[in-house]
């Protein structure tokens, strides 16, 4: 795991400063690679490549980057890991290749020399973002892994081309334009993250997962469209056309084999490694498979909360004891969590408002005190159907679709005639004499959430409503754009007929790389920890997409096949209660210890003066939240994280 940055300069006045500029860009992301650094320049071309190294494989100087191929045709800077490099190396050695060291980067270079770029890329099983310069053809290629585990930004500054792992490296480029992209800001209001291909800065973009950007003859100053070499959408369509034909038991055996192999490859390291153990299905299975293949107790890490409704540390401890792992846990108090908040704009140098970013950072910090690499269960929900929306969304649509849209709109309007607390009182009075299991906590909030989705015109709009926050972004953002033409950004794929699988596929393409992996990558890399997500092995993803939907989701229960595999390693008693999620009591914190901080950032005059947001709808939700009438924690957090980011970077 490392950090990369580079540029192609067209300003002759800067040509003699190439090395210095590249070093400055690399220094901005030194946290991603604290062990080594290097720069390679071609002054005639105006090209500079910068690398910061976190040493994981081949700790010697033979793993130093930028790395030049044995023929001196190619130069590469790579962030991430090629997990199957030993298999590829064996193939190349049979063809007569000799290697100086034993890094995956050297193998990647030789593979490209032997098979060509496209063929070699198709062989790579890993998480990566890399830049490859072809000295012979004068071509620069940027590539990103299939599922988007590793980040890569790119764009233009005047006539110059720049790219980097993080935006803070691009900001260190001379004459960088810090103009906010208003369209990206509105998308952020909707999703709590800036979705690819946008970034928060105008003219700077994220490379889509599974794509390659090829720059040849950049004299024109035109950046071509990236070309896909792997697509979650196409993979899902192929899986639907070629369904797995075996039984549930057959599928469990096949998945068990794939997971063992994926875990084994991700345990390859020349430094200590461990695993995040939250106590849920995904991390517990990864921990079990690691321990099964280890000769010594695997190091597992958990953070706990004193608030019982958010704490799963006790269950994680029991699972660790059953598996025989070397377990480390740390209970964090509100002060520990609150102390992280001022650091968030630096860690996430783009507005980002998934509040689980805080516990993710805390567990990464704890883990880094003991190991340099950690495996995780990220991706299990998106790949095997773990989110509630995958089964409730399908059921809700199946029921409300029977009613005319006009009638559903009237129903939504009727719900909104009474505030949530009145609905809760009415429901509690009506159900007072009924059995306890019929009672619902916060019934008013639940019926309001239902009202927000029942007037969806089609299933696509229902999904959009389920995943979005400030849907009235036009009222919130000043200088508003119309996002109706790109609300789904080309997500309408009719070939995926099952609604649940359609949602899972879209989450794989958007929410996973732009939220989940951003959260994990930035948090772990800020402390110099490499995180490896087992479920995002593309072989596992492709296998899961070929499974009949009922093997993943059935009877309001997700991850059925994962549960079946897990039962071979852990008793079912550990997983009878629903997972709590990796959350925080953010709603009460905003009414308590974070109130003054929030009030300062949401000051009406400040919002008006800065010109990004209209204060009225924001202040209304803030006041309702403080009063306890509604829980607007997610909406408020989105605004607060932008304001905190703006204070740091603008």
C-alpha positions in Angstrom: 0.0 0.0 0.0 1.4 3.3 -1.0 0.7 6.7 -2.4 1.3 7.8 -6.0 1.3 11.2 -7.8 2.5 12.6 -11.1 2.2 15.2 -13.8 2.8 16.0 -17.4 3.9 19.6 -17.6 3.5 21.8 -20.6 4.7 25.0 -19.0 8.4 25.4 -20.1 9.0 27.6 -17.2 8.4 24.7 -14.8 10.3 22.0 -16.7 13.4 22.5 -14.6 11.3 22.1 -11.4 9.9 18.7 -12.3 11.6 16.8 -9.5 10.8 19.4 -6.9 7.1 19.6 -7.9 6.8 15.8 -7.8 8.5 15.6 -4.4 6.0 18.2 -3.1 3.1 16.3 -4.4 4.4 13.1 -2.8 5.1 14.7 0.5 1.5 15.7 0.8 0.6 12.0 1.0 3.6 10.8 3.1 1.2 9.1 5.5 0.4 6.6 2.8 4.0 5.6 2.5 6.2 6.5 5.5 9.0 4.0 4.7 10.5 5.2 1.4 10.0 7.7 -1.4 11.2 8.2 -4.9 10.8 10.4 -8.0 11.4 9.6 -11.7 11.4 12.4 -14.3 11.7 12.8 -18.1 12.5 16.4 -18.6 12.2 16.2 -22.4 8.6 14.9 -22.1 7.8 17.0 -19.0 6.8 13.9 -17.1 7.3 13.3 -13.3 6.3 10.3 -11.3 6.3 10.3 -7.5 5.9 7.4 -5.1 5.6 7.1 -1.3 6.1 3.5 0.0 4.6 1.5 2.8 6.8 -1.5 2.7 4.8 -4.7 2.8 6.4 -7.1 0.3 10.2 -7.2 -0.2 11.3 -4.7 2.4 14.7 -4.3 0.7 15.7 -1.6 -1.8 14.6 -4.1 -4.6 11.1 -3.0 -3.9 11.8 0.7 -4.4 9.6 2.7 -6.7 9.3 4.3 -9.2 10.5 1.0 -10.7 11.9 0.6 -14.2 11.5 -2.7 -16.1 14.4 -4.9 -16.9 14.2 -3.8 -20.6 14.0 -0.1 -19.4 10.9 0.3 -21.6 8.4 0.8 -18.7 8.3 2.8 -15.5 5.6 2.1 -12.9 4.3 3.6 -9.6 1.8 1.3 -7.9 -0.4 1.7 -4.9 -1.8 -1.5 -3.6 -1.1 -5.2 -3.9 -1.2 -7.8 -6.7 -2.3 -10.8 -4.6 -1.6 -13.5 -7.2 1.9 -12.3 -8.0 3.5 -15.5 -7.0 1.4 -17.5 -9.5 2.2 -15.0 -12.3 5.9 -15.0 -11.3 6.0 -18.8 -11.6 4.6 -18.5 -15.1 7.1 -15.9 -16.1 10.0 -17.9 -14.7 9.1 -20.8 -16.9 9.4 -18.3 -19.8 12.9 -17.4 -18.8 12.4 -14.3 -16.7 14.7 -13.7 -13.8 13.9 -11.4 -10.9 16.0 -9.1 -8.8 13.8 -9.1 -5.8 10.4 -10.6 -4.7 8.0 -7.7 -4.9 4.6 -7.8 -6.7 5.5 -4.6 -8.5 8.5 -6.2 -10.3 6.2 -9.1 -11.3 3.6 -6.7 -12.6 6.2 -5.0 -14.8 7.5 -8.2 -16.2 4.0 -9.4 -16.9 3.3 -6.3 -18.9 6.5 -6.7 -20.9 5.7 -10.4 -21.6 2.0 -10.4 -22.3 1.3 -6.7 -23.1 -0.6 -4.3 -21.0 -4.2 -5.5 -21.6 -3.5 -9.2 -21.1 -1.4 -8.6 -18.1 -4.0 -6.4 -16.5 -6.6 -9.1 -16.9 -4.4 -11.5 -15.0 -4.0 -9.2 -12.0 -6.0 -10.2 -8.9 -5.6 -7.4 -6.4 -6.4 -3.9 -5.2 -4.4 -1.3 -7.0 -4.1 2.0 -8.7 -1.1 2.5 -10.8 0.5 4.7 -13.4 2.6 3.1 -16.2 4.8 5.1 -18.5 5.8 3.5 -21.8 9.1 5.1 -22.8 9.0 3.5 -26.3 5.5 4.5 -27.3 5.4 7.7 -25.1 2.1 6.6 -23.5 0.9 7.1 -19.9 -1.7 4.7 -18.6 -3.6 5.0 -15.4 -5.4 1.9 -14.1 -7.7 1.2 -11.2 -8.7 -2.2 -9.7 -12.0 -3.8 -10.6 -13.9 -2.9 -7.4 -12.3 0.5 -6.7 -10.5 -0.4 -3.4 -7.6 2.0 -4.2 -8.3 5.7 -5.2 -7.0 7.6 -8.1 -7.8 11.3 -9.0 -6.8 13.0 -12.2 -7.4 16.2 -14.2 -6.0 19.3 -15.8 -4.4 22.5 -14.5 -4.3 24.8 -17.5 -2.6 22.6 -20.1 -0.9 20.4 -17.6 -2.1 16.9 -16.6 -1.9 15.8 -12.9 -2.9 12.7 -11.0 -2.6 11.4 -7.4 -4.0 9.0 -4.8 -5.5 11.9 -2.8 -6.6 15.4 -3.5 -4.1 16.9 -1.1 -1.3 15.8 -3.4 -3.0 17.6 -6.3 -3.4 20.7 -4.2 0.4 20.8 -3.9 0.7 21.3 -7.7 1.5 24.9 -8.7 -1.5 26.9 -9.9 -4.0 24.3 -8.7 -7.5 25.6 -9.2 -9.6 25.3 -6.0 -12.9 26.1 -7.5 -15.8 24.0 -6.1 -17.8 22.0 -8.6 -21.4 22.9 -7.7 -22.8 19.8 -9.4 -20.5 17.6 -7.3 -21.6 19.5 -4.1 -25.3 18.8 -4.9 -24.5 15.1 -5.5 -22.7 15.2 -2.1 -25.9 16.5 -0.5 -27.8 13.6 -2.0 -25.4 10.7 -1.1 -23.1 12.0 1.7 -20.2 11.4 -0.6 -19.0 12.8 -4.0 -19.7 10.0 -6.5 -17.3 9.1 -9.4 -16.4 10.5 -11.8 -16.7 13.8 -10.0 -14.5 15.3 -7.3 -15.3 18.3 -5.2 -13.0 20.4 -7.4 -14.0 21.5 -10.9 -11.9 19.8 -13.6 -10.6 17.0 -11.3 -12.1 13.5 -11.6 -12.0 10.1 -10.0 -11.0 7.2 -12.3 -13.9 4.7 -12.3 -13.2 1.2 -10.9 -12.1 -1.3 -13.5 -11.1 1.3 -16.1 -7.9 2.5 -17.8 -7.1 6.1 -18.8 -4.6 6.2 -21.8 -2.8 9.4 -22.6 -0.9 9.6 -25.9 0.2 12.9 -27.5 -1.1 15.0 -24.6 0.0 18.1 -26.6 -3.7 18.5 -27.6 -4.6 19.0 -24.0 -7.6 16.7 -24.4 -8.1 13.9 -21.8 -9.8 10.9 -23.4 -12.6 8.9 -21.7 -11.4 6.0 -19.6 -12.0 2.5 -21.1 -13.5 -0.3 -19.0 -11.7 -3.7 -18.7 -14.1 -5.1 -16.0 -17.6 -4.0 -15.1 -19.8 -5.0 -12.1 -22.8 -4.4 -14.3 -21.6 -6.7 -17.1 -20.5 -9.3 -14.6 -23.9 -9.3 -13.0 -25.6 -9.6 -16.4 -23.3 -12.6 -17.3 -24.0 -14.1 -13.9 -27.8 -13.8 -14.5 -27.4 -15.5 -18.0 -25.2 -18.3 -16.6 -26.7 -19.2 -13.2 -25.0 -21.6 -10.8 -26.7 -24.9 -11.3 -25.8 -26.8 -8.1 -27.5 -27.1 -4.8 -27.1 -24.8 -1.8 -24.6 -27.2 -0.3 -22.6 -27.3 -3.6 -22.6 -23.5 -3.6 -21.4 -23.4 0.0 -18.5 -25.8 -0.8 -17.5 -23.7 -3.8 -17.6 -20.4 -1.8 -15.7 -22.0 1.1 -12.9 -22.9 -1.4 -12.8 -19.4 -3.0 -12.8 -17.7 0.4 -10.0 -19.8 1.7 -7.9 -19.1 -1.4 -8.6 -15.4 -1.2 -7.7 -15.2 2.5 -4.5 -17.2 1.9 -3.4 -14.8 -0.8 -4.2 -11.8 1.4 -2.1 -13.3 4.2 1.0 -12.9 2.1 3.2 -10.2 3.7 6.7 -9.6 5.1 5.3 -7.6 8.0 2.8 -8.6 10.9 -0.8 -8.8 10.0 -4.2 -9.2 11.7 -7.9 -8.8 11.1 -10.7 -6.4 12.1 -13.2 -8.4 14.1 -16.5 -6.5 14.7 -18.5 -9.5 15.8 -20.7 -9.6 12.6 -21.0 -12.4 10.0 -18.4 -11.0 7.5 -15.5 -10.2 9.8 -16.1 -13.4 11.9 -15.9 -15.6 8.8 -12.7 -13.9 7.7 -11.2 -14.3 11.2 -12.2 -18.0 11.2 -10.7 -18.7 7.8 -7.4 -16.9 8.8 -7.1 -18.8 12.0 -7.8 -22.1 10.1 -4.8 -21.4 7.8 -2.4 -20.0 10.5 0.1 -21.9 12.6 -0.2 -19.4 15.4 -3.0 -17.3 16.9 -4.2 -14.6 14.5 -4.3 -11.1 15.9 -7.8 -9.8 16.0 -8.9 -6.2 16.9 -12.1 -4.7 18.1 -13.3 -1.4 19.5 -16.2 -1.2 22.0 -18.6 1.4 23.2 -20.0 1.9 26.7 -23.4 2.6 25.1 -24.9 -0.9 24.9 -27.0 -0.3 21.8 -23.8 0.4 19.8 -21.5 -2.2 21.4 -20.6 -5.5 19.9 -17.2 -5.9 21.6 -18.5 -8.5 24.0 -19.7 -10.8 21.2 -16.4 -10.2 19.3 -14.5 -11.2 22.4 -16.5 -14.5 22.7 -15.9 -15.3 19.0 -12.2 -14.6 19.4 -12.1 -16.9 22.4 -13.9 -19.7 20.5 -11.5 -19.3 17.5 -8.4 -19.0 19.7 -7.2 -15.7 18.3 -4.8 -13.3 20.0 -7.5 -10.7 20.7 -7.1 -7.0 21.4 -10.0 -4.7 22.3 -10.3 -1.1 23.3 -13.3 0.6 24.7 -13.7 4.2 23.6 -15.6 6.9 25.4 -17.3 9.9 23.8 -14.2 12.0 24.3 -12.1 9.6 22.3 -14.5 9.8 19.4 -15.0 13.5 19.6 -11.3 14.1 19.5 -11.2 12.5 16.0 -13.7 15.0 14.5 -11.2 17.9 14.1 -8.9 15.5 12.2 -11.6 14.3 9.7 -11.1 17.1 7.1 -7.4 16.2 6.9 -8.0 12.4 6.7 -10.9 12.8 4.2 -9.6 15.7 2.0 -12.9 15.8 0.2 -16.3 16.3 1.9 -17.4 12.9 3.2 -20.2 12.3 5.7 -20.4 8.6 6.6 -20.3 8.9 10.4 -18.8 5.4 10.8 -15.6 7.1 9.5 -14.9 7.8 13.2 -15.0 4.2 14.6 -13.2 3.1 11.4 -10.3 5.5 12.2 -10.3 4.4 15.8 -10.0 0.7 15.0 -7.4 1.4 12.4 -5.3 3.4 14.9 -5.6 0.6 17.4 -4.7 -2.1 14.9 -1.6 -0.2 13.6 -0.1 -0.2 17.1 0.4 -4.0 16.6 0.4 -4.8 12.9 1.0 -3.2 9.4 -1.6 -5.2 7.4 -5.2 -6.0 8.4 -7.8 -8.1 6.6 -11.5 -7.0 6.8 -15.0 -8.2 5.8 -15.8 -5.1 3.8 -18.0 -5.8 0.7 -19.9 -8.8 2.2 -23.1 -6.8 2.4 -23.0 -5.6 -1.2 -21.8 -9.0 -2.6 -24.1 -11.3 -0.7 -27.1 -9.2 0.1 -26.7 -7.9 3.6 -28.5 -4.5 3.6 -32.1 -4.3 4.6 -33.0 -2.4 1.4 -32.3 -5.5 -0.7 -35.3 -7.4 0.8 -37.5 -4.6 2.2 -37.1 -2.5 -0.9 -38.3 -5.3 -3.1 -41.2 -6.1 -0.8 -42.3 -2.5 -0.4 -42.2 -2.0 -4.2 -44.2 -5.2 -4.7 -46.9 -3.9 -2.5 -47.1 -0.2 -3.3 -46.9 -0.8 -7.0 -50.4 -2.4 -6.8 -51.8 1.1 -5.9 -52.1 3.9 -8.4 -49.4 6.6 -8.2 -51.9 9.3 -7.6 -53.3 7.5 -4.6 -49.9 6.9 -3.1 -49.0 10.6 -3.5 -52.2 11.5 -1.5 -51.1 9.0 1.2 -47.7 10.5 1.5 -49.3 14.0 1.8 -51.7 12.8 4.5 -48.8 11.3 6.6 -47.0 14.7 6.5 -50.1 16.5 7.9 -49.2 15.3 11.4 -45.7 15.5 13.0 -43.9 12.3 13.8 -44.5 12.5 17.6 -48.3 12.7 17.0 -48.2 9.5 14.9 -46.2 7.8 17.6 -48.7 8.7 20.3 -51.6 7.6 18.1 -50.0 4.3 17.4 -49.0 3.7 21.0 -52.5 4.4 22.1 -54.0 2.0 19.5 -51.6 -0.8 20.4 -51.6 -0.4 24.1 -53.8 -3.5 24.6 -52.0 -5.6 22.0 -49.0 -7.9 22.6 -45.6 -6.3 23.1 -44.2 -7.6 19.8 -46.6 -5.4 17.9 -45.1 -2.2 19.4 -42.7 -0.1 17.4 -40.1 2.3 18.7 -40.3 5.7 17.0 -43.3 4.7 14.9 -43.6 8.3 13.7 -40.2 8.4 12.2 -40.8 5.0 10.5 -44.1 6.1 8.9 -42.4 9.3 7.7 -39.7 7.3 6.1 -42.3 5.1 4.4 -44.1 8.3 3.2 -40.9 9.4 1.6 -40.7 6.4 -0.7 -44.3 5.3 -1.4 -44.8 8.0 -4.0 -41.9 6.6 -6.2 -42.9 6.4 -9.8 -40.9 3.3 -10.5 -38.4 0.9 -8.8 -35.4 3.0 -9.8 -36.9 6.1 -8.1 -37.6 3.9 -5.0 -33.9 2.9 -4.8 -32.9 6.5 -5.3 -35.1 7.6 -2.4 -33.8 4.8 -0.2 -30.2 5.8 -0.6 -30.4 9.6 -0.7 -30.6 12.3 2.0 -31.2 15.9 1.0 -33.5 15.1 -1.9 -34.6 18.7 -1.9 -31.0 19.7 -2.8 -32.3 22.5 -5.1 -33.6 24.3 -2.0 -30.5 23.7 0.0 -27.7 24.4 -2.5 -27.3 27.9 -4.0 -26.7 28.2 -7.8 -28.5 24.8 -8.1 -28.3 22.5 -11.1 -30.8 20.1 -12.4 -29.5 16.6 -11.6 -32.6 14.8 -13.0 -30.6 13.6 -16.1 -27.9 12.1 -14.0 -29.6 11.1 -10.8 -28.7 7.5 -11.6 -25.9 8.4 -14.0 -26.8 5.7 -16.5 -27.9 3.1 -13.9 -30.9 2.0 -15.7 -29.9 -1.6 -16.7 -33.0 -3.5 -17.6 -31.0 -6.7 -18.3 -30.8 -7.3 -14.5 -34.3 -8.4 -13.9 -34.3 -9.1 -10.2 -34.8 -5.9 -8.2 -32.7 -7.0 -5.3 -29.8 -8.0 -7.5 -30.2 -4.7 -9.4 -29.8 -2.8 -6.2 -26.8 -4.9 -5.1 -25.1 -4.3 -8.4 -25.6 -0.5 -8.3 -24.2 -0.5 -4.8 -21.1 -2.4 -6.0 -20.7 0.3 -8.7 -21.3 3.4 -6.6 -21.8 3.1 -2.8 -19.0 0.5 -2.3 -16.1 2.3 -4.0 -17.2 5.9 -3.3 -18.3 5.5 0.3 -17.2 2.2 2.0 -13.8 1.9 0.4 -13.1 5.7 0.7 -13.9 5.4 4.4 -11.6 2.4 5.0 -8.8 3.5 2.7 -8.4 7.0 4.1 -8.8 5.9 7.7 -6.3 3.1 7.5 -3.8 4.9 5.4 -3.9 7.9 7.6 -2.1 5.8 10.2 0.0 3.8 7.7 -2.1 0.6 7.9 -2.9 -1.5 4.8 -6.4 -2.9 4.7 -7.3 -5.9 2.5 -10.9 -6.7 1.7 -11.4 -10.5 1.1 -14.9 -10.4 -0.3 -13.8 -8.0 -3.1 -11.7 -10.7 -4.8 -13.3 -10.5 -8.2 -13.6 -14.3 -8.4 -15.9 -14.2 -5.3 -17.9 -11.3 -6.7 -18.4 -13.0 -10.0 -19.4 -16.3 -8.3 -21.9 -14.5 -6.0 -23.4 -12.7 -9.0 -24.1 -16.1 -10.7 -26.0 -17.5 -7.7 -29.8 -17.6 -7.8 -31.0 -14.7 -5.7 -32.7 -17.0 -3.2 -29.3 -18.4 -2.2 -28.4 -14.9 -1.0 -31.7 -13.4 0.2 -34.9 -15.1 1.4 -37.6 -14.5 4.0 -36.3 -11.1 5.0 -32.9 -12.5 5.6 -29.7 -11.7 3.8 -26.3 -13.4 3.3 -27.8 -16.9 3.5 -24.9 -18.6 1.8 -22.3 -16.8 3.9 -24.2 -17.9 7.0 -24.1 -21.5 5.8 -20.3 -21.4 5.3 -19.8 -19.7 8.6 -21.8 -22.5 10.4 -18.8 -24.8 9.6 -16.6 -22.6 11.7 -18.7 -21.0 14.4 -21.9 -22.0 16.2 -25.1 -20.3 15.1 -25.7 -19.0 18.6 -23.3 -16.2 18.0 -25.4 -14.8 15.2 -29.0 -15.1 16.4 -29.3 -11.4 17.2 -29.2 -8.8 14.4 -26.0 -6.9 13.8 -26.0 -3.4 15.4 -23.8 -1.8 12.7 -20.6 0.2 13.0 -22.3 3.4 14.3 -22.1 6.1 16.9 -24.8 7.8 19.1 -24.4 10.8 16.8 -28.0 12.0 17.3 -27.5 12.6 21.0 -24.0 13.9 20.6 -25.3 16.7 18.3 -27.8 17.6 21.0 -25.0 17.5 23.7 -21.2 17.7 23.4 -21.3 18.6 19.7 -24.0 21.2 20.0 -21.8 24.3 20.2 -19.5 23.1 17.5 -22.5 22.4 15.2 -24.1 25.8 16.0 -20.9 27.6 15.1 -20.6 25.8 11.7 -24.4 26.2 11.0 -24.5 29.9 11.9 -27.2 31.5 9.6 -25.2 34.6 8.7 -22.1 32.5 7.9 -24.0 30.1 5.7 -25.5 33.1 3.8 -22.2 34.9 3.4 -20.3 31.9 2.1 -22.8 31.4 -0.7 -22.9 27.6 -0.8 -26.1 26.8 1.1 -29.4 28.5 1.7 -29.7 28.7 5.5 -33.4 28.2 5.9 -33.9 24.5 5.3 -30.7 23.7 7.2 -31.6 25.7 10.2 -35.1 24.2 10.3 -33.7 20.7 10.5 -31.1 21.7 13.0 -33.7 23.3 15.3 -36.0 20.2 14.9 -33.2 17.9 15.8 -32.1 19.9 18.8 -35.7 19.9 20.1 -36.0 16.1 19.7 -38.9 16.3 17.4 -37.0 14.6 14.6 -33.8 12.7 14.2 -32.0 14.6 11.4 -28.5 13.4 12.3 -27.5 12.2 8.8 -28.7 15.3 7.1 -27.0 17.6 9.6 -23.8 15.6 9.5 -23.6 16.1 5.7 -23.7 19.9 6.1 -21.3 19.9 9.1 -18.7 17.8 7.3 -18.8 20.1 4.3 -18.4 23.2 6.6 -15.6 21.6 8.5 -13.9 20.6 5.3 -14.3 24.1 3.8 -12.8 25.7 6.9 -9.7 23.5 6.5 -9.2 23.6 2.8 -10.7 26.8 1.4 
